[in-house]
Amino acid sequence: MAQSLYIAGVEPRSGKSMVALGIMELLSRHVSKLGYFRPVVPSHKKRDNNLQLILNRYDIQIPYEQLYACSHNEARAMASDDGSNDALLKRIVEKFKALQRQCNFVLCEGTDFTGVSSAFEFDFNADVAANLGCPILVLVKGLGKTPQEIVHATGIAWDAFKAKGCTIAATVVNRVAPEKRNDIAAQLDGLADASHPVYVLPEVAALNQPTVGEIAEALQARLLQGAAEALHRPVADFKVAAMKLTNFLDYIDDGDLVITPGDRADIILGSLAASASDTYSTIAGLLLTGGLPPDPQIRLLLEGFRQPAPVPIMQVLTDTYSTAMDVGSVRPKITPDNERKIAAALGLFEAHVEAGPFEERINIVRSTRRTPIMFEYELIERAKSQRKHIVLPEGDEVRILRAAEILVSRN
């Protein structure tokens, strides 16, 4: 029988995709025929980002449709009037067992806490894990909580999962304030019933900021100018440009997405000039609102750049206020094509989760197969064991800079 592990978050935006990526990286070093499963995905019409991320990176040769049980709409339709989820659970178990027969290990990612109450989703994830026979990795979000509140929430989660008959394999407390990490770890280690490993991971801004591309996709924005690579820039904040340029420049910070109507030529040119100047901050992008294209003279000026504009320029049809509200509601993701975020996620997980004890806890089935990912892992581990300063002569080569950033992110 294949082994398995179920990632169960206890509230929204706890960082399941980062934890899932770290565990899959660890598993891929030793296990052949890995599987990945989600009980419920948002929709049949669009591929789930987290499933696609894992499929792409770990080359899972199993059809996408076999990696989940049903969509949100199907799950709601299968729930009975009396609140019973028996039919839905049977569907999930059937699809999971079919996948399990093809794999040596299956990692399950719980549901997303979208559109339902947290209490319901907590119970649902516990019921699913119990029915699948999966031990649970409890995932707690620490952002915005005091150390005492985090310890209290973690203890409640343990009691609730145990009351449902679940076996807890490990606990990850994610997104804690870096300066509070050691205090929280010490308090959790001191809990009398901490009979499994507990890992505390600090908040990393790069993982919890949407990129320009993610915002463009969510708002269905049209890219007017800029290189595709620039869409991976993280957006630290957004600023609505409503005042004249000379006043607005004082409010620009690094990583801002500037939102302005498309007919504001002064803001467009001023923002581009600021990004090219050493005396002002570099923005992440420009988002033009109202469906208003820049004036012909401005478009001609942009088309005349020998290289694409220094920042991406996008256009939406919505007004400025609605656009700002839409941007503020975009949730960050780790997308399959964003190597920068993937490297940051793996670096965070590997820095704070001890591979040996974690592997022993989930009892990994080892394989003699040597995959490209295993080979890459051995190289990275050798590089970690003898840390050196490396002088690279091609300091302006984009591929060298990307590789250096990934190596630094992976420590």
C-alpha positions as CSV (number, residue, x, y, z in Angstrom):
1,M,0.0,0.0,0.0
2,A,1.3,3.4,-0.9
3,Q,2.1,5.9,1.8
4,S,0.5,9.3,2.1
5,L,0.4,12.6,4.0
6,Y,-2.4,15.2,4.1
7,I,-1.7,18.9,4.4
8,A,-4.5,20.5,6.5
9,G,-4.5,24.2,7.0
10,V,-6.5,25.6,9.8
11,E,-7.3,29.0,8.2
12,P,-6.9,30.8,4.9
13,R,-3.6,31.9,3.3
14,S,-1.5,29.7,5.6
15,G,1.0,28.9,2.8
16,K,-0.1,25.4,1.7
17,S,1.5,25.7,-1.8
18,M,4.9,26.5,-0.3
19,V,4.7,23.6,2.2
20,A,3.5,21.2,-0.5
21,L,6.4,22.3,-2.8
22,G,8.9,21.7,0.0
23,I,7.6,18.3,0.8
24,M,7.4,17.2,-2.8
25,E,11.0,18.3,-3.3
26,L,12.1,16.2,-0.3
27,L,10.1,13.2,-1.5
28,S,11.3,13.4,-5.0
29,R,14.9,12.8,-3.9
30,H,14.1,9.3,-2.6
31,V,10.7,8.2,-4.0
32,S,9.8,7.0,-7.5
33,K,6.1,7.2,-8.7
34,L,5.1,10.2,-6.7
35,G,1.4,11.2,-6.7
36,Y,-0.3,14.5,-5.7
37,F,-4.0,14.7,-4.9
38,R,-6.6,17.4,-4.1
39,P,-10.0,16.4,-2.8
40,V,-11.7,19.5,-4.3
41,V,-10.5,22.0,-6.9
42,P,-12.2,25.4,-7.7
43,S,-13.4,24.4,-11.2
44,H,-13.2,22.0,-14.0
45,K,-13.0,24.8,-16.6
46,K,-9.5,26.1,-15.5
47,R,-6.6,24.0,-14.3
48,D,-5.8,24.4,-10.6
49,N,-2.6,26.4,-10.1
50,N,-1.1,24.2,-7.3
51,L,-1.8,20.9,-9.2
52,Q,-0.2,22.3,-12.4
53,L,2.8,23.6,-10.4
54,I,3.5,20.1,-9.0
55,L,2.8,18.4,-12.3
56,N,5.2,20.6,-14.2
57,R,8.1,20.6,-11.7
58,Y,8.0,16.9,-10.8
59,D,7.0,15.5,-14.2
60,I,4.2,13.4,-12.8
61,Q,3.1,11.1,-15.6
62,I,-0.6,10.8,-14.5
63,P,-3.5,12.5,-16.3
64,Y,-4.6,15.8,-14.6
65,E,-8.2,14.6,-14.2
66,Q,-7.0,11.7,-11.9
67,L,-5.4,14.1,-9.4
68,Y,-8.6,15.5,-7.9
69,A,-12.1,14.2,-6.9
70,C,-14.5,17.0,-7.9
71,S,-15.0,20.7,-8.3
72,H,-16.5,23.1,-5.7
73,N,-19.8,23.1,-7.5
74,E,-20.0,19.3,-7.6
75,A,-19.1,19.1,-3.9
76,R,-22.0,21.5,-3.1
77,A,-24.4,19.5,-5.2
78,M,-23.3,16.2,-3.6
79,A,-23.9,17.4,-0.1
80,S,-27.2,16.2,1.2
81,D,-29.9,18.4,2.7
82,D,-29.2,17.0,6.2
83,G,-25.6,18.2,6.0
84,S,-24.2,14.7,5.4
85,N,-21.1,14.5,3.2
86,D,-21.2,10.7,2.8
87,A,-21.6,10.8,-1.0
88,L,-18.9,13.3,-1.4
89,L,-16.5,11.4,0.8
90,K,-17.1,8.2,-1.1
91,R,-16.2,10.0,-4.4
92,I,-13.0,11.4,-2.8
93,V,-12.0,8.0,-1.4
94,E,-12.7,6.3,-4.7
95,K,-10.6,8.7,-6.7
96,F,-7.8,8.7,-4.1
97,K,-7.5,4.9,-4.0
98,A,-7.3,4.7,-7.7
99,L,-4.4,7.2,-7.7
100,Q,-2.8,5.5,-4.7
101,R,-2.6,2.2,-6.7
102,Q,-0.3,3.9,-9.2
103,C,2.1,5.5,-6.7
104,N,4.6,4.8,-4.0
105,F,3.6,8.0,-2.1
106,V,0.7,10.4,-2.4
107,L,0.8,13.9,-1.0
108,C,-2.7,15.3,-0.4
109,E,-3.4,19.1,-0.3
110,G,-6.5,20.1,1.7
111,T,-9.1,22.6,0.6
112,D,-8.7,26.3,0.3
113,F,-11.2,27.9,2.8
114,T,-12.9,29.9,0.0
115,G,-16.6,30.4,0.0
116,V,-17.4,28.4,3.2
117,S,-16.9,28.9,6.9
118,S,-13.5,28.0,8.4
119,A,-15.2,25.7,11.0
120,F,-16.9,23.7,8.3
121,E,-13.8,23.4,6.2
122,F,-11.7,22.3,9.2
123,D,-14.1,19.5,10.0
124,F,-14.3,18.6,6.3
125,N,-10.5,18.3,6.0
126,A,-10.3,16.2,9.1
127,D,-13.1,13.8,7.8
128,V,-11.3,13.5,4.5
129,A,-7.9,12.7,6.0
130,A,-9.5,10.2,8.4
131,N,-11.4,8.4,5.5
132,L,-8.3,8.3,3.3
133,G,-6.2,6.9,6.2
134,C,-3.6,9.7,5.8
135,P,-1.6,11.1,8.7
136,I,-2.0,14.9,8.9
137,L,0.5,17.7,8.6
138,V,-1.2,20.6,10.6
139,L,-0.5,24.0,9.1
140,V,-1.1,27.0,11.3
141,K,-0.8,30.7,10.1
142,G,1.1,32.9,12.5
143,L,0.7,36.2,10.7
144,G,-0.9,38.9,12.9
145,K,-0.9,36.8,16.1
146,T,1.0,37.0,19.3
147,P,3.2,34.0,20.4
148,Q,0.6,33.1,23.0
149,E,-2.2,33.2,20.4
150,I,-0.2,31.0,18.1
151,V,0.5,28.4,20.8
152,H,-3.2,28.5,21.8
153,A,-4.4,28.0,18.2
154,T,-2.0,25.2,17.6
155,G,-3.1,23.3,20.7
156,I,-6.8,23.7,19.7
157,A,-6.0,22.3,16.3
158,W,-4.2,19.3,17.7
159,D,-7.1,18.5,20.0
160,A,-9.6,18.9,17.3
161,F,-7.8,16.6,14.8
162,K,-7.2,14.0,17.4
163,A,-10.9,14.1,18.4
164,K,-11.7,13.2,14.8
165,G,-9.4,10.2,15.0
166,C,-6.6,11.7,12.9
167,T,-2.9,10.9,13.4
168,I,-0.7,14.0,13.4
169,A,2.6,13.5,11.6
170,A,4.0,17.0,12.0
171,T,3.0,20.6,12.5
172,V,4.2,23.7,10.6
173,V,3.6,27.1,11.9
174,N,4.1,29.4,8.9
175,R,4.3,33.1,8.3
176,V,5.4,34.2,11.8
177,A,7.1,37.6,12.4
178,P,10.8,36.8,12.0
179,E,11.7,38.5,15.3
180,K,9.1,36.3,17.2
181,R,10.2,33.0,15.6
182,N,12.5,31.7,18.4
183,D,10.1,32.6,21.1
184,I,7.2,30.8,19.4
185,A,9.4,27.7,18.7
186,A,10.5,27.6,22.4
187,Q,6.9,27.8,23.6
188,L,5.7,25.1,21.2
189,D,8.6,22.8,22.2
190,G,7.5,23.1,25.8
191,L,4.0,21.9,25.2
192,A,3.4,18.6,27.1
193,D,1.6,16.9,24.2
194,A,4.0,17.9,21.5
195,S,4.7,14.3,20.5
196,H,5.6,15.1,16.9
197,P,8.0,17.5,15.2
198,V,7.0,21.1,15.1
199,Y,8.6,23.6,12.7
200,V,8.3,27.4,12.8
201,L,8.8,29.3,9.5
202,P,9.2,33.1,9.3
203,E,7.2,35.4,7.0
204,V,9.0,36.0,3.6
205,A,7.7,39.0,1.8
206,A,8.6,37.7,-1.7
207,L,6.3,34.7,-1.3
208,N,3.3,36.7,-0.1
209,Q,3.3,39.4,-2.7
210,P,1.5,39.0,-6.0
211,T,3.5,39.5,-9.2
212,V,2.6,41.9,-11.9
213,G,1.6,38.9,-14.1
214,E,-0.7,37.5,-11.4
215,I,-2.5,40.8,-11.2
216,A,-2.7,41.1,-15.0
217,E,-4.2,37.6,-15.2
218,A,-6.7,38.2,-12.4
219,L,-7.8,41.6,-13.9
220,Q,-7.6,40.3,-17.5
221,A,-5.3,43.2,-18.3
222,R,-3.8,43.7,-21.8
223,L,-0.1,44.1,-21.9
224,L,0.7,47.2,-24.0
225,Q,4.5,47.3,-23.5
226,G,7.2,45.5,-21.6
227,A,9.2,42.3,-21.6
228,A,7.4,39.1,-20.5
229,E,10.1,38.5,-17.9
230,A,9.1,41.7,-16.1
231,L,5.7,40.2,-15.3
232,H,7.4,38.1,-12.6
233,R,8.2,41.2,-10.6
234,P,6.7,41.2,-7.1
235,V,4.2,44.0,-6.3
236,A,5.0,45.3,-2.8
237,D,2.1,47.8,-2.8
238,F,0.0,49.8,-5.2
239,K,-0.4,53.5,-5.6
240,V,-3.3,55.4,-7.3
241,A,-1.8,58.4,-9.1
242,A,-4.5,61.2,-8.7
243,M,-2.2,64.2,-8.1
244,K,0.1,66.0,-10.5
245,L,3.4,64.3,-11.3
246,T,5.7,66.6,-9.2
247,N,3.7,65.7,-6.0
248,F,3.2,62.0,-6.9
249,L,6.9,61.3,-7.4
250,D,7.4,61.7,-3.6
251,Y,5.0,58.8,-2.9
252,I,6.7,56.2,-5.2
253,D,8.4,53.3,-3.4
254,D,10.3,50.3,-4.8
255,G,7.9,47.6,-6.1
256,D,4.8,49.8,-6.4
257,L,2.2,49.1,-9.0
258,V,1.1,52.6,-10.3
259,I,-2.6,52.8,-11.2
260,T,-3.6,55.7,-13.3
261,P,-6.1,56.6,-16.1
262,G,-4.7,55.9,-19.5
263,D,-4.8,59.5,-20.6
264,R,-2.4,60.7,-17.9
265,A,0.7,61.1,-20.1
266,D,2.5,63.0,-17.3
267,I,2.2,60.0,-14.9
268,I,3.1,57.5,-17.5
269,L,6.3,59.2,-18.6
270,G,7.2,60.4,-15.1
271,S,6.9,56.8,-13.7
272,L,9.1,55.4,-16.5
273,A,11.6,58.1,-16.0
274,A,11.7,57.5,-12.2
275,S,12.4,53.8,-12.8
276,A,15.3,54.6,-15.1
277,S,16.7,57.2,-12.7
278,D,19.0,56.5,-9.7
279,T,17.4,59.1,-7.6
280,Y,13.9,57.6,-7.5
281,S,12.5,54.2,-6.7
282,T,11.8,51.5,-9.3
283,I,8.2,50.7,-9.8
284,A,6.9,47.2,-10.6
285,G,4.6,48.3,-13.3
286,L,2.0,50.7,-14.7
287,L,-1.7,49.8,-14.8
288,L,-3.8,52.1,-17.1
289,T,-7.5,52.3,-16.3
290,G,-10.8,53.3,-18.0
291,G,-9.9,51.5,-21.3
292,L,-8.2,54.7,-22.3
293,P,-5.1,54.1,-24.5
294,P,-2.2,56.5,-24.2
295,D,-2.1,59.4,-26.7
296,P,-0.7,58.6,-30.2
297,Q,2.5,60.6,-29.4
298,I,3.0,58.7,-26.2
299,R,2.5,55.3,-27.9
300,L,5.0,56.4,-30.6
301,L,7.5,57.3,-28.0
302,L,7.1,53.9,-26.2
303,E,7.4,52.0,-29.5
304,G,10.7,53.8,-30.2
305,F,12.6,52.2,-27.2
306,R,15.4,50.0,-28.5
307,Q,14.5,47.6,-25.8
308,P,11.1,47.1,-24.2
309,A,9.9,49.7,-21.7
310,P,11.8,49.4,-18.3
311,V,8.5,48.4,-16.6
312,P,5.5,46.6,-18.0
313,I,2.5,48.8,-19.0
314,M,-0.9,47.2,-18.9
315,Q,-4.5,48.4,-19.6
316,V,-7.9,47.5,-18.1
317,L,-11.4,48.6,-19.0
318,T,-12.5,49.3,-15.4
319,D,-12.4,52.7,-13.7
320,T,-9.6,53.6,-11.4
321,Y,-11.5,53.0,-8.1
322,S,-12.8,49.6,-9.2
323,T,-9.3,48.6,-10.5
324,A,-7.7,49.5,-7.2
325,M,-10.2,47.4,-5.3
326,D,-9.6,44.5,-7.8
327,V,-5.8,44.7,-7.3
328,G,-6.2,44.7,-3.6
329,S,-8.1,41.4,-3.7
330,V,-5.6,39.5,-5.8
331,R,-4.1,36.6,-3.8
332,P,-0.4,35.7,-4.4
333,K,0.4,32.4,-5.9
334,I,3.5,30.3,-6.7
335,T,3.0,29.8,-10.4
336,P,4.7,27.0,-12.4
337,D,6.6,29.5,-14.5
338,N,8.0,31.7,-11.6
339,E,11.4,30.1,-10.8
340,R,12.1,33.0,-8.5
341,K,9.2,32.2,-6.2
342,I,9.8,28.5,-6.4
343,A,13.4,29.0,-5.3
344,A,12.4,31.2,-2.5
345,A,9.8,28.7,-1.3
346,L,12.2,25.8,-1.4
347,G,14.9,27.8,0.4
348,L,12.5,28.8,3.2
349,F,11.3,25.2,3.7
350,E,14.8,23.6,3.6
351,A,16.2,26.2,6.0
352,H,13.6,25.5,8.7
353,V,12.5,21.9,8.3
354,E,15.1,19.2,9.1
355,A,14.9,16.7,6.4
356,G,16.1,13.7,8.4
357,P,13.6,13.7,11.3
358,F,10.8,14.7,8.9
359,E,11.6,11.8,6.6
360,E,11.6,9.4,9.5
361,R,8.3,10.7,10.7
362,I,6.5,10.1,7.5
363,N,8.4,6.9,6.8
364,I,9.4,7.5,3.3
365,V,9.7,4.5,0.9
366,R,13.2,4.8,-0.7
367,S,14.0,4.0,-4.3
368,T,17.2,3.2,-6.1
369,R,16.1,5.2,-9.1
370,R,18.2,8.3,-9.9
371,T,16.1,11.1,-11.4
372,P,17.3,14.5,-12.6
373,I,15.8,16.1,-9.5
374,M,17.8,13.6,-7.3
375,F,20.9,14.6,-9.2
376,E,20.2,18.3,-8.8
377,Y,19.6,17.7,-5.1
378,E,23.0,16.0,-4.7
379,L,24.7,19.0,-6.4
380,I,22.9,21.5,-4.2
381,E,23.7,19.5,-1.0
382,R,27.4,19.4,-2.0
383,A,27.3,23.2,-2.6
384,K,25.8,23.7,0.8
385,S,28.4,21.6,2.5
386,Q,31.3,23.7,1.2
387,R,30.1,27.3,1.0
388,K,32.3,29.4,-1.2
389,H,32.4,32.8,-2.8
390,I,32.2,32.3,-6.5
391,V,33.5,34.9,-9.0
392,L,31.4,34.8,-12.2
393,P,33.0,36.7,-15.1
394,E,29.7,37.1,-17.1
395,G,28.2,39.6,-14.6
396,D,25.8,41.1,-17.1
397,E,24.6,37.8,-18.5
398,V,20.9,37.3,-17.5
399,R,21.2,33.5,-17.1
400,I,24.1,33.9,-14.8
401,L,22.2,36.4,-12.7
402,R,19.2,34.2,-12.5
403,A,21.3,31.2,-11.5
404,A,23.0,33.2,-8.8
405,E,19.7,34.3,-7.4
406,I,18.4,30.8,-7.2
407,L,21.6,29.6,-5.5
408,V,21.4,32.3,-2.9
409,S,17.7,31.6,-2.3
410,R,18.5,27.9,-1.8
411,N,21.2,28.9,0.7
